[in-house]
């Protein structure tokens, strides 16, 4: 369990670095162009798919790492997603986008509800 908690903290640190870097670190590494932000899939209507996937995975990781602190993890992830997206207003080359913010929030909310459903099912058994 300690490994999960440490890896959750490290993944948060990686997230913060990726979000606050002025440009795309992934674009720099894979394409030698920090202006390119690779897309995993097409965006969903008004939601950035990359952001949804990232925050979904991070949320699942957090809920599994801290099973007795679901609400704290939920609120933390919502707040960090808003804070990091708002920071794009201040970082050169980055831009605040409502689609990214919605992707962040939907990723957290979807994983939270899935986790809650699974916990409820497990308790009923």
QUIQUIBEL-V355898 format. One line per field, one symbol per residue. ss: DSSP state (2 for helix, 1 for strand, 0 for the rest). psi: psi as a letter, one per 30 degrees, with the letter a starting at -180 (. if undefined). burial: # if it has 9 or more other ideal C-beta (glycine too) atoms within 8 Angstrom, else .. A space follows every 50 residues. Layout:
ss: ???
psi: ???
burial: ???
//
This chain:
ss: 02222222222222222222000022222220000000000001001022 22222222222222200002222222222222222220000000000222 2222222222222222222222220
psi: eeeeeeeeeeeeeeeeeeefkiajeeeeeeghjffkjkkellljcgkkee eeeefeeeeeeeeeeifgheeeeeeeeeeeeeeeeeffffkkflkkkeee eeeeeeeeeeeeeeeeeeeeeeef.
burial: ...##.##..##..######..######.....#...#....#...#### #############.##...#..##.###.###.##.##..#..#.##.## ########.###.###.........
//
